[in-house]
């Protein structure tokens, strides 16, 4: 699980470097910024496939050909990320600075992918079970305790009591915190 977290962190470094300050402030991302996320995930997929070919299929012809193919594809992907997004200089301050982006995070993704590909299948089964249980607990807790759900339940309760939502003079601290104007 930790290797997956390291890969995701490196991918977030790649994506975060190419965000413009205006889109981060607005919470809306341009097409190019969304495209960088897809390219970074494509890079992770191709580097994981390359490592899988080298580690699992071995050093026979199929393993070497597949590994080299996916390694070249991942190199082309990271070069495209660098070329497409480094050309366009962002206006003002850069949101996130890190040295040697995207090269150093790409190397981190590839090394972590190689380590993940070398793990036995029983480890992956345990990681899968733990992830399903963890995501289930996280989703279950989040659905019950979400600010949106609590806010919606309060709205329904007030409407059932005969008080219209627009008639309220003051907002609760929770509403002010999340910016709801019910």
BELDA-V790650 format. One record per backbone hydrogen bond with DSSP energy under -1.0 kcal/mol. CO is the residue of the C=O (numbers start at 1). NH is the residue of the N-H. If there is no record, write none. Layout:
# BELDA-V790650
[[CO | NH] [CO | NH]]
This chain:
# BELDA-V790650
[[1 | 5] [2 | 6] [3 | 7] [4 | 8] [5 | 9] [6 | 10] [7 | 11] [8 | 12] [9 | 13] [10 | 14] [11 | 15] [12 | 16] [13 | 17] [16 | 19] [20 | 24] [21 | 25] [22 | 26] [23 | 27] [30 | 34] [31 | 35] [32 | 36] [33 | 37] [34 | 38] [35 | 39] [36 | 40] [37 | 41] [38 | 42] [39 | 43] [40 | 44] [41 | 45] [42 | 46] [43 | 47] [44 | 48] [45 | 49] [46 | 50] [47 | 51] [48 | 52] [49 | 53] [50 | 54] [51 | 55] [52 | 56] [52 | 57] [60 | 64] [61 | 65] [62 | 66] [63 | 67] [64 | 68] [65 | 69] [66 | 70] [67 | 71] [68 | 72] [69 | 73] [70 | 74] [71 | 75] [72 | 76] [73 | 77] [74 | 78] [75 | 79] [76 | 80] [77 | 81] [78 | 82] [79 | 83] [80 | 84] [81 | 85] [82 | 86] [100 | 104] [102 | 106] [103 | 107] [104 | 108] [105 | 109] [106 | 110] [107 | 111] [108 | 112] [109 | 113] [110 | 114] [111 | 115] [112 | 116] [113 | 117] [114 | 118] [116 | 119] [120 | 124] [121 | 125] [122 | 126] [123 | 127] [124 | 128] [125 | 129] [126 | 130] [127 | 131] [128 | 132] [129 | 133] [130 | 134] [131 | 135] [132 | 136] [133 | 137] [134 | 138] [135 | 139] [136 | 140] [137 | 141] [138 | 142] [139 | 143] [140 | 144] [141 | 145] [146 | 150] [147 | 151] [148 | 152] [149 | 153] [150 | 154] [151 | 155] [152 | 156] [153 | 157] [154 | 158] [155 | 159] [156 | 160] [157 | 161] [158 | 163] [165 | 168] [172 | 176] [173 | 177] [174 | 178] [175 | 179] [175 | 180]]
